[in-house]
Every structure is written in C-alpha cells, then in structure tokens.
C-alpha cells in the first residue's frame, strides 16, 4: 500500500475454490482491503479477468485499483483449460 495516498493497485492471482463464484472472490478481496485500510480510506475498485463457474476451481486474475484497467488486455490473451469429468 502506498502510504502517501493510500492507493492499492495491481493484479492478484487467486486460486478460486470450489463453490464460490468469481464475484464472491472479488467481494472477499474488497472486504479484506477494507479491513487492512486505514480509516477513512477510499476502497479501490476490483474486478475479475474472466468468469469461473462455481463448480470450477482454478486461477482467477483479480484487478485492483488501476490494475482493473489491464483486465481488457488479459481477456485478449490465450487461455488453457484442463477439465476432469466423471460419468
């Protein structure tokens, strides 16, 4: 955290657990930032770079503060998915 203007920014690589939506993960990041920020502090924007189903696990990129501006560029990058199905 930048102590001069209390700004937090960047990209977080989160290992999304089973049962949470991508929005749930973003909400948890924002709640944690709110807990760690000195009061009164402006809580930065946060958003995810892609959606994972609640039944999926894996890496979810979360942009925070100015890092949210990078999300459209991340959408353009190639992605690889590995799936296991049980019949």
Residue pairs with C-beta under 8 A, 6 or more apart in sequence:
1 7
1 8
1 36
1 37
2 8
6 37
6 38
6 41
6 42
7 44
7 65
7 66
8 33
8 37
8 44
8 64
8 65
9 44
9 64
9 65
9 66
9 67
10 63
10 64
10 65
10 66
10 67
11 49
11 61
11 62
11 63
11 64
11 67
11 70
11 74
12 29
12 61
12 62
12 63
12 64
13 59
13 60
13 61
14 25
14 29
14 59
14 60
14 61
14 62
15 57
15 58
15 59
15 60
16 22
16 25
16 52
16 56
16 57
16 58
16 59
16 60
17 57
18 54
18 55
18 56
18 57
19 54
19 55
20 28
20 54
21 51
21 52
21 54
22 48
22 50
22 51
22 52
22 60
23 48
25 48
25 60
25 62
26 46
26 47
26 48
26 62
29 46
29 62
29 64
30 43
30 46
33 43
33 44
33 46
33 64
34 43
37 43
44 64
44 65
45 64
45 65
45 68
46 62
46 63
46 64
46 65
46 68
47 62
47 63
47 68
47 71
48 60
48 61
48 62
48 63
48 71
49 60
49 61
49 62
49 63
49 70
49 71
49 74
49 75
50 60
50 61
50 74
50 75
50 79
52 58
52 60
61 71
61 74
63 69
63 70
63 71
63 74
